Amino acid sequence: MILVNTDYISGKNFEMLGLVKGSTIQSKNLGKDITQGLKNLVGGELTAYNEMMNQARALATKRMTEEAEALGADAIVNIRYSSSAIMQGAAEVIAYGTAVKFI
């Protein structure tokens, strides 16, 4: 499966199959939430939240890819990511794009 954030793939012609998406809502445990809150007082990278968001993006991408594979797609073009806070310490990540089949 080819994944790109452009609306074309060099040297490939394709037909569009439709929108595909994947999402997840992730949170950290209370202990991590407290330690990251303390880190916020002194500044610096919030590594536990960074790790959480990386895992969330990977899972959303995997779910989007599975949806595209179910349609028989060869690639997903014009991929975008969006995130939003659901509550303190929890975030939703959605990945979406257009599933395409090479012709």
C-alpha positions in Angstrom: 0.0 0.0 0.0 1.4 3.4 -1.1 0.6 6.3 1.3 1.2 9.9 0.1 0.0 13.3 1.2 -0.1 14.5 -2.4 -3.0 14.2 -4.9 -0.9 12.3 -7.4 1.7 9.5 -7.5 4.4 10.0 -10.2 4.1 7.7 -13.1 0.8 6.2 -11.9 -2.7 6.6 -13.3 -5.5 5.7 -11.0 -9.2 5.7 -10.3 -10.6 7.0 -7.1 -12.5 4.5 -4.9 -13.5 6.9 -2.1 -12.8 8.4 1.2 -11.1 6.2 3.8 -10.5 7.1 7.5 -9.2 5.7 10.7 -9.4 7.2 14.2 -8.6 6.5 17.8 -8.9 8.2 21.2 -5.9 7.7 23.4 -5.1 8.7 27.0 -2.4 8.2 29.5 -2.8 6.6 32.9 -3.3 8.9 36.0 0.3 8.5 37.1 1.7 9.7 33.7 -0.9 12.5 33.7 0.3 13.7 37.1 4.0 13.6 36.2 3.3 15.4 32.9 1.4 18.0 34.7 4.4 18.6 37.0 6.7 18.8 34.0 4.4 21.5 32.6 5.5 23.7 35.6 9.2 23.5 34.8 8.9 23.3 31.0 10.3 20.9 28.5 9.0 18.2 26.2 6.1 16.2 27.5 7.5 12.8 26.4 4.6 10.7 27.6 2.1 12.8 25.6 4.4 12.8 22.6 4.6 9.0 22.8 0.8 8.8 23.1 0.2 10.9 20.0 2.8 8.9 18.0 0.9 5.7 18.9 -2.4 7.3 18.1 -1.3 8.4 14.7 0.1 5.0 13.9 -3.1 3.3 15.0 -5.3 5.7 13.0 -3.1 5.2 9.9 -3.4 1.4 10.3 -7.2 1.6 10.6 -7.3 3.9 7.5 -5.1 1.5 5.5 -7.3 -1.5 6.5 -10.4 0.3 5.3 -8.6 1.0 2.0 -7.5 -2.6 1.6 -11.1 -3.7 2.1 -12.0 -1.6 -0.9 -9.2 -3.2 -3.0 -7.1 0.0 -3.1 -3.5 0.1 -4.2 -2.8 3.4 -2.5 -4.1 6.3 -0.5 -3.5 9.8 -1.7 -4.0 13.2 -0.1 -3.6 11.8 3.4 -4.3 14.3 6.2 -4.3 14.0 10.0 -6.3 15.9 12.5 -6.4 15.8 16.3 -8.5 17.3 19.1 -8.5 17.2 22.8 -11.4 15.2 24.2 -10.6 15.8 27.8 -7.5 16.6 29.8 -4.9 13.9 29.0 -7.0 12.3 26.2 -6.9 13.1 22.5 -8.6 11.9 19.3 -6.5 11.5 16.2 -8.1 10.9 12.8 -6.3 10.0 9.6 -8.1 10.3 6.2 -7.4 10.2 2.6 -8.7 9.0 -0.8 -8.3 5.3 -1.6 -7.3 4.7 -5.2 -6.8 1.8 -7.6 -4.1 1.8 -10.3 -5.3 1.5 -13.9 
